[in-house]
Amino acid sequence: MNQECRNSREGGLLEGRYANYFKVGYNAFEFLLDFGQFYPEGKEAQLHTRIITSPIYAKALFETLRESIDRYEQTFGAISQEEGAQHGGI
């Protein structure tokens, strides 16, 4: 995906941020998705973005990710889960 995606509403560029650390929280009304970076030499992850969404949109995101991962693996092969475990927190 192109990191310089156009934000059609504002006519500007969207900022791309790398994340290898994720936290998910929820309550009765919303899901909280925290994104950040973790490095082995650091003591804790540096969170940089929080997305708050309703349960129905969280489920839509889950389905979109699942479908995209399935297509990715059909094209490039299976994704190793061991690599992600080496980099800290999912």
C-alpha positions as CSV (number, residue, x, y, z in Angstrom):
1,M,0.0,0.0,0.0
2,N,1.3,3.4,-0.8
3,Q,2.3,5.3,2.3
4,E,1.5,8.6,0.7
5,C,-2.3,8.0,0.5
6,R,-4.4,10.9,-0.3
7,N,-6.9,12.0,2.3
8,S,-9.8,12.8,-0.1
9,R,-11.8,14.8,2.4
10,E,-9.0,17.3,3.3
11,G,-6.9,17.0,0.1
12,G,-3.7,16.3,2.2
13,L,-1.5,13.3,2.7
14,L,-2.2,10.7,5.4
15,E,0.7,10.2,7.9
16,G,2.0,6.6,8.0
17,R,3.3,5.3,11.3
18,Y,5.1,2.0,11.8
19,A,3.7,-0.3,14.6
20,N,5.0,-3.6,15.9
21,Y,3.2,-3.4,19.3
22,F,-0.6,-3.5,19.8
23,K,-2.9,-3.3,22.7
24,V,-6.7,-3.8,22.6
25,G,-9.2,-2.8,25.3
26,Y,-12.9,-2.7,25.3
27,N,-16.0,-1.8,27.3
28,A,-19.7,-2.2,26.6
29,F,-19.7,0.6,24.0
30,E,-16.3,0.7,22.3
31,F,-13.0,-0.9,21.4
32,L,-9.7,0.9,22.1
33,L,-6.9,0.0,19.7
34,D,-3.4,1.3,20.8
35,F,-0.5,1.1,18.3
36,G,3.2,1.7,19.1
37,Q,6.7,0.6,18.7
38,F,8.7,-1.8,20.9
39,Y,12.5,-2.2,20.7
40,P,14.3,-4.9,22.6
41,E,16.7,-2.4,24.2
42,G,13.7,-0.3,25.5
43,K,12.0,-1.1,28.7
44,E,8.5,-0.5,27.4
45,A,6.6,0.2,24.2
46,Q,6.2,3.7,23.0
47,L,2.5,4.1,22.1
48,H,1.7,6.7,19.4
49,T,-1.8,6.2,18.2
50,R,-5.2,5.2,19.7
51,I,-8.2,4.4,17.6
52,I,-11.6,4.2,19.4
53,T,-14.4,2.6,17.5
54,S,-17.8,0.8,18.1
55,P,-18.0,-3.0,18.4
56,I,-19.6,-3.3,14.9
57,Y,-16.7,-1.4,13.3
58,A,-14.2,-3.3,15.3
59,K,-15.7,-6.5,13.9
60,A,-15.6,-5.0,10.4
61,L,-11.9,-4.2,10.8
62,F,-11.3,-7.8,12.0
63,E,-13.0,-9.2,9.0
64,T,-11.1,-6.8,6.6
65,L,-7.8,-7.8,8.2
66,R,-8.6,-11.5,8.1
67,E,-9.5,-11.3,4.4
68,S,-6.4,-9.2,3.6
69,I,-4.1,-11.7,5.4
70,D,-5.7,-14.6,3.6
71,R,-5.0,-12.9,0.2
72,Y,-1.5,-11.9,1.3
73,E,-0.7,-15.5,2.3
74,Q,-2.1,-16.8,-1.0
75,T,0.3,-14.5,-2.8
76,F,3.4,-14.6,-0.6
77,G,3.1,-17.7,1.6
78,A,2.3,-18.2,5.2
79,I,3.2,-15.5,7.7
80,S,5.3,-16.8,10.6
81,Q,3.9,-16.0,14.0
82,E,7.2,-16.7,15.7
83,E,8.8,-13.5,14.3
84,G,6.1,-11.3,15.8
85,A,6.5,-13.0,19.2
86,Q,10.2,-12.1,19.2
87,H,9.3,-8.4,18.9
88,G,7.2,-8.0,21.9
89,G,3.6,-7.4,22.6
90,I,0.6,-8.4,20.7
